[in-house]
Amino acid sequence: MVPADQGGGVMRADLLVDPVDGLDEALAAVAAVDQALAAGLLRPQPAQAAGLAALADAMAASPLAARVAEAVEKAAAGAAGEEHFVSLAAARVALFGSVHDALMARIEQATGRAAAGEAVTTPGDGQPENLLLAARTWLSDLARAGWQGIDHDLVSGAAPVIAALLPEPGLRRLAALVDGFAAELAASCPGSALVRIPLRRWGDLWSRAMLLTLPGATQASSGTVTGRLLPLGVDLHEHATAAQAQVHAVLEPADGTTPMLVRASVSVPKPDTVIGAGIWQLLRPHLSLLAAASEGRSMELTGMPVTAEGDLLWRDEHARPGEPADAFATARVALPTASVAPTAPLDRHPVRIAVPVFLEGYTAELSGDTLSFAIAGHQVAVDTDRVPVAGPLTPAAVAASTACIGLLRWDAGVFRVQPLAVETAVRKKTVALHAGAWAGGTTDKAGVKAEKAATDAAAVLRERAGRLLRK
């Protein structure tokens, strides 16, 4: 945050390094459940029963207490049914939700921002119960076998379920999750030969998928917004076969109400040969906001659809380019007063935390390969591994910076700042370097070279695809 004499609030770095009460205990209960899932719940051993009992103890004061206690009793006896597995999944998700809420409360204290409200959900309708039941049955079979008991026959049972889910628009979120989960499991078969099991990841995927089999689990309220959108930065996610760009911004409503933090995202499939700056060619045509973010320009929105969680459902017909808007000016003036949107119940997980913050007046310190910002005598870790190569921002520039726009995340037990843009001195002049500077196109020599290589690769792929189709 900016210093108080500039109209903003001072970042309480001490709150980001102090321990959070109850957090370790909640994570320990989750870890105990994950160990139980690894060995399977068909014939649970005493150690697994003890792990499940820890979950029941952790939920004893919650509204789920009775259901979880019953589910734990049945699971410990090897007699759990699908409804009991749903209860176990719900308890696991609820524990992570409590961790998420505690961390977000700490962030709100550190930044001085208004607390987020609660996301409003509405019951869904029209979802085929038989398809949800089929997915739930497969997930229950996984829980009984455990990660150490998976084999190709068990994992392949997801194929007909996925094929039935995909044609249903309201079930594609579940279908995509089950599809990706099954692919990971298939690549790891047989489970008995696994040296290392990603316990938390597979526990997350299983419990989330299990709750998505409940009707209406993903339905949320939405509306529209009108006002001026001020981009802060672009967060780029790259996978071998997919890419996503997420623009974080401050929305100033036309009615003069409190500014709010919003996001706009676009995801595309990609060939694994398109990397670096070439990824922007795939993303650019689907989100005009990328050009505005890279050019340092605002967007005027009229009736833009938005979810209750602050995600803009981008439609170009509801937006037009506005006046120039410097991201650092937005961070200094508008960001400190912007409210944070609530988080949907199923998204309350610490891995989903990504809160825009502005830092200056720090000292960058490098210890080995680890960079941190010293703020008021406290060290805040900097996650330079998340800085994409598809832009001019580099770890070296971050280390030499004097101001930073970033996303505050929680990873491996500590808060970390992911830089989106920095101000640094180049030849005694202050310049701004943005991770998404090439999103709308670039004249930078390195960017132009990378884009040309991607264009050539895409042309070769199109030619080969055409040749295969002609055959």
N, C-alpha and C positions, 0 to 999 in steps of 0.2 A: 504494500500500500504506500501511498505518498505521505510525506511528512505532514504533520498537522498544520504547519504554517502555510501550506499550499492548499488547504481546504479539504484535505483527506484525513483518513485515520491511520495511525501508526500500526504496522504489523506487529502483533505480539508473538515474536519468535519463540519466547520461552514456553508458550502454550503448545507449540508444535513439537517440542522435544520432551516435555513432561509426560510421564506415563498416564494412561487413561484408566480410571478405576473400572475393574470388572472385565476388561478386555481380554486379558490372558486367560481368565477362567472360562469365558465364552468360547474362545478358540480351542481351549483344551477339550471342552465337551464335544465340539465339532470333530476334532482329531480322533477322539475315542469312537465316534460313530463311523468315521471313515475307515478306521482299522477293522471294525466289525464288518463293514461292507466288503472289505478286501478279501476276507476269508469266506464270505457267504453266510447266509442266514438259513440255509436248509437244515444243517445240523450244527447249531452254534456251540462253541466251546465256552468254558467259564470266563475266559478273558473277554470274549465278545459280549457275553451277558453283562459283565461289569462295565464295559464301554457303553452299552445301551442304557444301563442304570444311571450312568453319569448324565446322559441326555435327559432322562426323566427328572433327575434332581435339578438340572438347570432350568427346566420348564415348570417346576412345581408351583411357582407363583403366577403363572400365565393363564390366560383363558383356555389354552390347549392342554392344561395339566392332565385332566382326566383321560382325554383321548390318547395322549402320548404315553401315559402310564399303562393303559390297556395295550397299546401297540407294543411297548417294550416287553411287557409280560408275555404276550403271544410270540413275539420274535425270539425272545430268550428261550422259549420252549420249542422253537422250530415249527410253530403253527400259525405264523403270520399270514393273513390274507391280503388281498390288494388294498383294502381300506386301511389296513394297519401300515402298509408301506407308504401310503399317502400321508398318514399321520407322522411317520418318521421323517419323511421328506419335508413336510410342513414345519416340523420342529427345527430341523437343520436350517431351513431357509429363514425361519424366525430368529434364530440365534445370530446368523450373519446380518439380518436386518437390524438387530440391536447393536451390533458392532458398527455397522454403517451409520446408524443414528448418533451413536456416541462420538464417532469421528467427525461427523458433520457438525455436531454441536460444538466440538472443539474448534473446528475451522471458523464457525460463525463468531466464536469468542475472539479468536486470533485476528480476524479481519474486521470485526465490528459491524458485519452486515446483518440485515434483518433475517430472522429465522424463517425457514421455508414452512409453508403450510402443509397440509396433507393432500395427496393426490386423490381425486374423486374417481371411483370406478363405477361402471354401470354393468349390470348383468348382460351377458351375451345371449344370443338366441340363434337358432338355426344350425348349430353345430351337430353333425351326425354322432349320436351317442355310441354307435357301434364302432366307429373309427377311433374314438377316444378310448373306448374300452380295449380295443385291440392293442393300441400303443401302451396302455397301462399294464396289460397282461405281459407283454414282452419285457417291459421295464421291471416288473415284479420277478420274472424269471431270472433276469440279470442279478437282482438283489439276492435271490436264493443261491445262485451259483457263485456269486462273488467274483471279484476281478481275477483272482487266482484260478477260478474254475471256468473261465470263458473258453470256448472253442469255436471253430468256424460254423458248426451246425447251429449253435445257439445264436451267434451274431447274425448269421444269414437270415434268421427268422424275422429280422427287421425289414427286409427287402419288400415283401408284400404290403407291410404296414405303411412304409414310406410311399410306395406306389399309390396306395389308396388315399393317403393324406394330401399329397401334392396337388391334385386337381381342385381341392377345396380351398378357396382364398382365405377363409377364416382360420384354417389349420396349417397354413404354410410356415408359420413361425415354429410350430411344433415339428412339422415335417423336416425343416432345415436343421433343427437341433438334433433330432433323432438320426437323420442322415449323416451329419458330421460325427456324432458320437459313435455310431455304428462303424464308420470308416476308421476311426481311431482304434476302436476295439479290434477290428479285423486285422489291422496292421500289427497288433500286439499279440495275436493268437500264436500258440496256446498260452493262456494266462499262467499255467504252472511253470513255464520257462522264463517268466519275466524276472529280471534282476532288480529292476526298480519300477514301482507303480506310482503314477501321478495321482496319489490318493485324493488330494483336495480338488484337483481339476475334475476327475471323474465323479467324485461325490457331488460337485457343483452341477455338472451336466445331468447326472441322474436325478437329483432332487428337483432341479428346475424343470426338466422334462416331465417328471411325475406330476408336478403341480399344473403344468400346461395341459394335462389330460382332463382337468376339471373344467366343466363348461363355463365359459365367460371369464377365464383366468386372465386374459390379456385385454379385455375391453376397458377402455379409459375414455374419459370425457375429452372433448376438444372444442375449439372455437376459432375465432379469427382475430387478427390484430391489424391495426393501422398505425403507422408512425415511421420514424426514421431509424434505420438499422445501421449501427456503427461497428464494423468488423474489428475484432481484436487480434485474431490470428487463425491459422489453419493447422489442424492436427491431421497428419497423414498416416494411415495404417496400410501396410503392404504385406501381402501374402503371395505365395507362389502363383496362385490362380485367381486372386481377387485383390481389389484395392478399395479403400474408402478414404474420403476426405471429409472432415468435419470442421465447419467454420464456427468459431465461438464469437459471439457479438453481444453488444448492449442494444436493447430496443428502447427507444424513447417514444412512448405512446403519444398519439396525436392529441389525446384528451388531457395531457399534462399530468397523468398519474405517475407513480413511481417507476423509474426505469427498471428493466428486468433483463436478466441474463438469459439468452436463448442460444440455440444451436441449429445449424442446417447441415444435413449430411447427404452424401451421394456415394453409392457403392456400385462397382462394376466388376464383371469378370475380366480376367486378363491372361494372356499367355505368359509363361514363365520367362520368356526371352525379353519381355518389355520390363525394364527396371529403371530406377533413377528418375530423372526428369521426364522420361518418356511416358510415365504414368499419367502425367497431367493431360496428355493428349486424349487419353481414354475418359478421364473424369470431366474435362472442361466442357464438352458439349451438353452435359446433363445438369449443370449448375452454374448459371450466370453469375452467381454471387462470388465464385472463385476469382473472376476477373476483377470485380470490385475490391475484393480483399487484397489482391496483388497490386492494384493501382492506387491503393489508399483512398478509396472513394466510398461514400455512404450509399445506401439504397433506400428509396422511398417505397414503403409497403402500403398496400390498400387491400384490406380484406384477406390477408394471407392466412391460410389455415395453420393452426398451431395446436399442439397437444397441451394438456394440463401440466406436463413435465417440462415445457419450454422447448420442445422440438418443432421447428418450423417444417411443415409439409410443403416444401418449396414448389411454387408454380410461377413460372416466368411472367404469366399474364397479370400477376398481382404485384409485380415489382418493376421499378424503373430506376436507372442510375441517378444518384443524387450529387451533392456537392463533395469536393475533396474532404476527407476526414482522416487525419493522422491517427494511427492506432495508439501511439503513446500519449497524445492529447486526450483521447478517449479514456485510456487507462488512468490518467492522472485526474481527470475531472469527473467522468461519468461512472466509471467502474466502482469507486468506493460507495456510492449510494444505490447501486443496482441490487435488486432483490434476487434471491436464488429461488428457482422454481422447485416445487416439491418433487419427490421421487416416487415413481410407481412402486407398489408393494413388492412385486417380483424383481425389481431392479435395485432393491435395497441390499447392496453387497459392496464391501469395501473396494473391490476391483473396479467398480463403476464410478468411483469418486474421481472427478476431474473438474476442479473449481478454478476459474480464471482469477489470477492474482497479479498485482503489480509490485515489484520490488525495486528499490534504489537505496543508495547510501550504504550498500553492503561492501564487503571485501571478499573477492573470490580467492579461495585457498585450495591448492591442489596437493593431495597426499597420495602419492603413487598414481593410480589411475582414477582415483575418486575425487571429484570436484564438489565443493560445498561453498555456500555463501555464509559469511559470518555477519550476523545481524544482531546488533546490541549484545555482543558477547556470546551469542548462541549459534551453533552450526546447523544450517539447514541443507540437507543433501540435494544435489542437483543431478537429475537423470539425463545425462547427455547421450545415453544409448538410444533414447527415443527421438533424437534430432534426426530427421530424414536427410538422406544424401541428395534428395530431389530439390535442393534449394541452396542459397548462398550461406545460410547459417551453419556454422561449424562449432565443434566443441572448443576449439581454440578461441573463436570469437566470443563464446560464452564466458570463457575463463578471463578474457580481457575486458569484459563488459562493465558498464557503470549503472545500467538500468535494465530490467528484464520484465517482459510480459510472459507469464507462464501458466501452466495448469498445475494446481496443487493436487498431488495424488498420494495414496497410501500404499506402500509396497514393501514387502519383507519386514514388516513391523515398524516402519518409520515413515514419516511424511517426506515426500520428495517433490521437487519442482521440475517440471518438464518445460524447458524453454520453448516458446513460440516465436519470440522476437527479442532482440537486445539492442541497446544503444552502446556503441563503442567508439573509441577515438581512432581515426585513420588520418595520418598526416596532420595531426593537431586539430582535426575537425570531427565533430560528433556525427556519426552516421548510424542509421538504423538498418539492421539485417533481420529479415523475416524468413521463417521456415517455409512459408507459402508464397514467397516473392515471385516464383516462377509459375504459379498456378494458372494465371491468365495469359502466359506468354512471356518471353524474355529476350533481351538483347545481350545478356551476359554471355561471354564467349563459351564458358563451360556449359551453360544451360542450352545454348544453341547447338553445341556439338552433341550433347546428350539427346536432345529432341530429334536431331537429324538421324542419329543411330537408331532411335526408336521408330522413326518413320520408315527407315529402310527395312527394319526387322518386320514391321507390320505389313509392308508391301510384299515381302517374301512370303509371309504366312498366308496373305490373301491369294497370292498366285498359286501356292501349293494347295490351298483349300479348293480353289477353282479347278485345278487339275484333277484332284480327287473326285470332285463332283462330276466332271465331264466323263470320267471313267465309269 
